[in-house]
Amino acid sequence: MYPTVLTQLARANPFSAPLFSLQKVEEPQQSLHGQRTRRLAAAATADEGDSCEFGSQKYLILCGFGGILSCGTTHTAVVPLDLVKCRMQVDPDKYKSIGNGFSVTVREDGVRGLAKGWAPTFIGYSMQGLCKFGFYEVFKIFYSDLLGEENTYMWRTSLYLAASASAEFFADMALAPMEAVKVRIQTQPGYANTLRQCVPKMYAEEGLWAFYKGVVPLWMRQIPYTMMKFACFERTVEMLYKYVVPKPRSECSKSEQLVVTFVAGYIAGVFCAIVSHPADSVVSVLNKEKGSTAVQVLKKLGPKGVWKGLVARIIMIGTLTALQWFIYDSVKVYFRLPRPPPPEMPESLKKKLGLTE
């Protein structure tokens, strides 16, 4: 029997869990061994034309490589905007807006000054991308195996959140040292101009702790950001194919699928920026000021101060997230990696819910 209208409306929320669709789904295909082909993203097998099987070692390695390209290149490309954003956060009296921040920076440091911090940015975010995307695939498969096919489908939003949070925990430990160096170069004019100058200077002054004192604020910033980035993206892709794209994903060309990826990535990026911005402000100030703690910085900034630079961050993160998903998905297309369609309700679950004829 179908649920009531009220139940249907409640389940229409893309972030509710468990969530399932009441639309009719085609019977799953039969494999050569007579087993049903699983249609869940976390449990797909290699289709004809794929270069490897979903979840194989080759698949995970290439996903990590895709993460390096997507995060390392995109974050490096927006270093000028990131530099102005960081300076607005740590010195709002001097850098009053995005335009003013660019003009002051160019006037004081020249055009080359806008590229300060590009080296630690590229290295740090490449390592973060490797762990973020690579471990996300690992944890998604791991948690799916623990839940089983039916629970994986019903609780898939929670699975995306848990897998992305687990991956980002390790990704931030890889990012923290270079993030500290980048912020020090960008927000303390005259301290150091290059990675080679900054690292030994920071180590001599504060020891190894200088590179990891921002890891907790990084977790505060990046884990909610990544949870939103992956869960919102996955569910937005699902909704776009269901309600916006006029034909099934299987009938879309690779180019059309990548357009959907870009749009879903940008939508996810806007929410990411809002969720993670207060912690981002704390990280920027914390890495600039010696001896400060996250609690002290938070009290100093106050409720309004933590939102300084939000517009710049929305522009930056929205564009970044869209490009990252586009590059990551393009890597999968180039290497012919499995790209499972949006998840469908397992046949066993449809029978339990009385949705089969």
Legacy VTK file of the C-alpha trace (Angstrom):
# vtk DataFile Version 3.0
C-alpha trace
ASCII
DATASET POLYDATA
POINTS 357 float
0.000 0.000 0.000
1.305 3.468 -0.832
2.134 5.870 2.006
-0.142 8.782 2.791
0.265 12.154 1.099
1.790 13.582 4.279
4.387 10.813 4.369
5.201 11.388 0.710
5.767 15.109 1.318
8.028 14.415 4.291
10.096 12.012 2.261
10.445 14.553 -0.560
13.096 16.358 1.507
16.415 15.472 -0.201
18.222 15.261 3.139
15.721 13.076 4.942
16.638 9.496 5.717
15.554 6.895 5.048
14.350 8.194 1.669
12.962 6.150 -1.158
11.203 6.824 -4.419
7.805 5.420 -5.286
8.358 5.473 -9.029
8.328 2.246 -11.007
11.759 0.841 -11.729
12.692 -1.600 -14.458
13.563 -5.123 -13.495
17.305 -5.468 -12.839
19.372 -7.208 -15.492
20.569 -10.755 -15.025
24.290 -11.450 -15.032
25.922 -14.471 -16.639
25.739 -16.314 -13.324
22.055 -15.561 -12.818
22.661 -12.981 -10.071
20.965 -9.626 -10.089
23.074 -6.658 -11.173
23.122 -4.190 -8.303
22.217 -0.635 -9.316
23.558 1.157 -6.275
26.480 3.514 -6.704
28.322 1.798 -3.890
27.943 -1.674 -5.332
28.260 -1.516 -9.104
30.114 -3.954 -11.315
32.102 -3.161 -14.419
29.945 -2.591 -17.500
31.043 -3.303 -21.029
33.609 -0.667 -22.058
34.796 0.103 -18.509
38.534 -0.213 -17.966
38.157 -1.800 -14.520
35.630 -2.988 -11.946
34.017 -0.598 -9.492
35.949 -0.636 -6.195
39.033 -2.344 -7.643
42.534 -1.159 -6.763
42.930 0.478 -10.173
39.608 2.262 -9.745
40.537 3.680 -6.336
44.031 4.757 -7.466
42.644 6.616 -10.468
39.956 8.212 -8.287
42.742 9.493 -6.036
44.557 10.824 -9.113
41.356 12.565 -10.161
41.183 14.141 -6.705
44.745 15.473 -7.077
43.917 17.099 -10.406
40.546 18.469 -9.333
41.646 20.019 -6.034
45.270 20.953 -6.755
44.638 22.774 -10.020
41.414 24.555 -9.048
42.659 25.887 -5.711
45.879 27.102 -7.347
43.908 28.854 -10.081
42.003 30.992 -7.547
44.986 31.895 -5.349
44.523 35.668 -6.033
40.911 35.579 -4.820
41.873 33.375 -1.874
44.653 35.800 -0.919
42.262 38.772 -0.886
39.675 36.748 1.038
42.219 35.803 3.729
43.426 39.403 4.073
39.834 40.646 4.412
39.369 38.166 7.252
42.508 39.065 9.205
42.607 42.837 8.480
39.099 44.070 7.549
39.996 47.706 8.262
42.632 47.726 5.516
40.970 45.381 3.026
37.388 46.620 3.009
36.010 44.751 -0.002
37.040 42.387 -2.793
37.785 45.207 -5.222
39.601 47.257 -2.587
41.565 44.186 -1.523
42.807 43.585 -5.067
43.766 47.233 -5.591
45.627 47.513 -2.262
47.497 44.258 -2.898
48.539 45.282 -6.423
49.575 48.735 -5.223
51.765 47.341 -2.438
53.098 44.094 -3.947
52.539 44.448 -7.680
50.633 41.989 -9.854
53.001 39.179 -8.835
51.886 39.705 -5.250
48.496 38.202 -6.125
50.207 34.827 -6.643
51.683 34.629 -3.147
51.163 31.221 -1.617
50.613 29.332 -4.874
53.195 26.611 -4.105
51.843 25.513 -0.684
48.340 25.819 -2.109
49.105 23.429 -4.981
50.950 20.890 -2.824
48.544 21.025 0.123
45.310 20.795 -1.836
46.696 18.109 -4.156
47.344 15.943 -1.096
43.952 16.831 0.283
42.263 15.942 -3.012
44.008 12.583 -3.097
42.651 11.687 0.340
39.264 13.400 -0.031
38.121 11.728 -3.240
40.118 8.519 -2.888
39.022 7.781 0.684
35.446 8.856 -0.080
35.167 6.027 -2.580
36.785 3.631 -0.078
34.499 4.570 2.814
31.388 4.627 0.613
32.023 1.026 -0.403
32.969 0.026 3.158
29.864 1.525 4.768
27.639 0.171 1.999
28.911 -3.352 2.645
28.162 -2.912 6.354
24.618 -1.684 5.723
23.597 -4.115 3.004
21.830 -3.322 -0.251
18.424 -2.277 1.092
19.722 -0.074 3.926
22.305 1.465 1.600
19.482 2.669 -0.618
17.159 3.871 2.149
19.932 5.600 4.130
22.058 6.715 1.196
22.181 10.368 2.262
23.532 9.330 5.661
26.020 7.072 3.885
27.267 10.012 1.771
27.623 12.149 4.905
29.487 9.485 6.876
31.819 8.524 4.012
32.729 12.123 3.202
33.302 13.040 6.873
35.578 10.024 7.337
37.567 10.878 4.211
37.958 14.536 5.134
39.277 13.674 8.602
42.376 12.189 6.987
42.494 14.700 4.131
42.835 17.613 6.563
45.831 16.067 8.247
47.489 15.997 4.831
46.454 19.600 4.132
47.224 21.260 7.497
50.998 21.899 7.110
50.733 23.575 3.702
47.597 25.494 4.716
49.506 27.000 7.647
52.378 27.996 5.355
50.021 29.452 2.751
48.146 31.620 5.248
51.389 32.851 6.839
52.747 33.933 3.439
49.502 35.587 2.368
48.553 37.413 5.566
51.917 38.540 6.951
53.592 40.792 4.361
57.370 40.657 4.726
57.409 37.404 6.701
58.275 35.186 3.733
57.580 35.239 0.021
58.141 31.599 -0.907
57.580 28.109 0.450
61.319 27.535 0.858
61.659 30.681 2.976
58.559 30.134 5.094
58.845 26.491 6.179
62.256 26.671 7.921
61.358 30.013 9.499
58.114 28.704 10.965
59.828 25.539 12.214
62.630 27.549 13.884
60.160 29.839 15.662
57.404 27.423 16.747
58.576 23.903 15.966
56.417 21.210 14.373
53.321 22.528 16.163
53.308 25.546 13.814
52.162 23.302 10.973
49.434 21.438 12.862
47.982 23.965 15.289
45.270 24.722 12.741
44.194 21.117 12.171
41.247 21.243 14.614
39.816 24.441 13.067
40.462 22.809 9.691
38.308 19.880 10.758
35.657 22.358 11.912
35.755 24.054 8.520
36.394 21.218 6.103
34.363 18.324 7.516
30.988 20.169 7.370
32.083 21.600 4.006
32.920 18.179 2.572
29.808 16.530 4.001
27.714 19.179 2.272
29.863 18.982 -0.876
29.395 15.249 -1.401
25.899 14.672 -0.005
24.388 17.733 -1.686
26.120 16.889 -4.964
24.985 13.260 -4.965
21.375 14.147 -4.163
21.320 17.127 -6.550
22.498 14.920 -9.414
19.730 12.482 -8.532
17.115 15.258 -8.461
18.327 16.835 -11.722
18.000 13.571 -13.621
14.618 12.918 -12.043
12.972 16.336 -12.420
15.020 18.536 -14.796
16.825 16.491 -17.440
14.206 15.506 -20.037
15.633 12.048 -20.692
17.172 9.202 -18.663
20.868 9.389 -17.823
21.550 6.319 -19.946
20.364 8.255 -23.004
22.485 11.338 -22.255
25.828 11.785 -23.972
29.015 12.051 -21.918
29.072 15.819 -22.548
25.486 16.206 -21.330
26.267 14.181 -18.214
29.268 16.414 -17.472
27.051 19.508 -17.751
24.757 18.009 -15.103
27.848 17.322 -12.996
28.961 20.970 -13.263
25.528 22.384 -12.364
25.130 20.053 -9.378
28.655 20.906 -8.264
27.973 24.652 -8.288
24.745 24.260 -6.319
26.585 22.160 -3.753
29.427 24.703 -3.621
27.174 27.583 -2.583
25.897 25.628 0.421
29.445 24.482 1.206
30.710 28.047 1.420
27.986 29.157 3.833
28.340 26.146 6.132
32.122 26.341 6.433
32.815 30.087 6.390
32.917 30.848 10.154
35.555 28.171 10.733
37.470 29.404 7.674
37.710 32.859 9.261
39.055 31.310 12.472
41.690 29.326 10.549
42.896 32.425 8.692
43.344 34.486 11.862
44.756 31.570 13.874
47.535 30.889 11.372
48.449 34.576 11.302
48.678 35.178 15.066
51.262 33.337 17.149
50.122 31.712 20.382
46.397 32.161 19.779
43.798 29.442 20.242
40.658 28.815 18.237
38.437 29.878 21.168
40.352 33.150 21.607
40.101 33.960 17.917
36.385 33.161 17.871
35.755 35.539 20.790
37.839 38.233 19.131
36.007 38.035 15.799
32.524 37.947 17.294
29.274 36.955 15.534
29.715 39.461 12.695
33.452 39.076 12.224
33.275 35.394 11.356
31.172 36.248 8.279
33.632 38.744 6.778
34.571 37.783 3.221
31.545 35.515 2.728
30.682 36.868 -0.732
34.222 36.281 -1.967
34.143 32.785 -0.506
30.789 31.946 -2.127
32.144 33.004 -5.535
35.371 31.111 -4.963
33.933 27.926 -3.450
30.953 27.745 -5.805
33.237 27.919 -8.820
35.811 25.632 -7.203
33.328 22.928 -6.286
31.716 22.945 -9.726
35.105 22.711 -11.456
36.339 20.031 -9.058
33.384 17.756 -9.745
33.662 18.467 -13.474
37.381 17.601 -13.543
36.897 14.562 -11.304
34.090 13.200 -13.471
36.083 14.006 -16.630
38.974 11.918 -15.293
36.556 9.024 -14.825
35.335 9.452 -18.396
38.871 9.690 -19.803
40.089 6.544 -18.041
36.763 4.768 -18.698
36.091 4.206 -15.019
32.679 2.898 -13.897
30.204 5.766 -13.377
27.077 4.178 -11.891
23.731 5.896 -12.550
21.683 7.397 -9.706
20.647 4.641 -7.278
17.464 2.700 -7.793
15.362 0.880 -5.231
16.384 -2.787 -4.893
13.805 -5.284 -6.105
13.666 -6.923 -2.670
12.755 -3.609 -1.049
10.052 -2.904 -3.607
8.487 -6.263 -2.776
8.559 -5.521 0.952
6.883 -2.168 0.362
4.317 -3.682 -1.986
5.454 -1.606 -4.960
5.708 -4.500 -7.407
2.835 -5.645 -9.518
LINES 1 358
357 0 1 2 3 4 5 6 7 8 9 10 11 12 13 14 15 16 17 18 19 20 21 22 23 24 25 26 27 28 29 30 31 32 33 34 35 36 37 38 39 40 41 42 43 44 45 46 47 48 49 50 51 52 53 54 55 56 57 58 59 60 61 62 63 64 65 66 67 68 69 70 71 72 73 74 75 76 77 78 79 80 81 82 83 84 85 86 87 88 89 90 91 92 93 94 95 96 97 98 99 100 101 102 103 104 105 106 107 108 109 110 111 112 113 114 115 116 117 118 119 120 121 122 123 124 125 126 127 128 129 130 131 132 133 134 135 136 137 138 139 140 141 142 143 144 145 146 147 148 149 150 151 152 153 154 155 156 157 158 159 160 161 162 163 164 165 166 167 168 169 170 171 172 173 174 175 176 177 178 179 180 181 182 183 184 185 186 187 188 189 190 191 192 193 194 195 196 197 198 199 200 201 202 203 204 205 206 207 208 209 210 211 212 213 214 215 216 217 218 219 220 221 222 223 224 225 226 227 228 229 230 231 232 233 234 235 236 237 238 239 240 241 242 243 244 245 246 247 248 249 250 251 252 253 254 255 256 257 258 259 260 261 262 263 264 265 266 267 268 269 270 271 272 273 274 275 276 277 278 279 280 281 282 283 284 285 286 287 288 289 290 291 292 293 294 295 296 297 298 299 300 301 302 303 304 305 306 307 308 309 310 311 312 313 314 315 316 317 318 319 320 321 322 323 324 325 326 327 328 329 330 331 332 333 334 335 336 337 338 339 340 341 342 343 344 345 346 347 348 349 350 351 352 353 354 355 356
